[in-house]
Amino acid sequence: MNDQHRRGVSQEIVEKEKDRIFEIAQGLARSRVKMGFIEKRIAEREGIRPEQAEINARIAMLAAANQMTPQKYSQELERDGRLVNVYQAILHEKVLAFLHEHARIEDVPQGSLTGGQS
């Protein structure tokens, strides 16, 4: 709802659409949680982990973007409990790269996924 306010949507319209906004947000949250569990399971099963060098490189990149030294930025991330976000972002990217690398693409006849119904 705050996002809608920032976009210039009036309070009246936001209130009117509140239930729909919450419904959409709840659906997105459920999908993210499910995807998180799936990614974690794939990472565990395949032994995928961010290496310390990858974490350090990401922190250095983020630090540069925030005009800070990597050490100071790392301390800030740790203090704010956001260091895990860096780890999770790298893990997410590595799992997606793994899936992309090992994906098999098959042509499936139209209607075969719906049990023959179009």
Buried (B, 14 or more C-beta within 10 A) or exposed (E): BEEBEEEEBEEEEBEEBEEEBEEEEEEEEEEEEEEEEEBBEBBEEEEBEBEEEBBEEBBBEBBEEEEBEBEEBBEBBEEEEEBEEBBBBBBBEBBEEBEEEEEEEEEEEEEEEEEEEE
